[in-house]
Amino acid sequence: MFDPVAGPLGESTSDAEILAMGRDAFAQESAALASLGEQLGEAFPRVVRALLACEGRVIATGLGKSG
């Protein structure tokens, strides 16, 4: 169903297919977040406290690559 040039949706893509793709995307992302939560270790509270102790603004960056 995915065409890298046209994208995942074509004119013939049904509402049901779009809904299924959306639900699948949310299921994958929620599973990834749950996995991350389980991986939190002893360093997490130290990082939170360090961030809270910062004055001014904190800038967080990332690459945003999935998979």
Residue pairs with C-beta under 8 A, 6 or more apart in sequence:
1 8
1 13
1 17
1 21
2 8
3 10
8 21
9 18
32 66
51 58
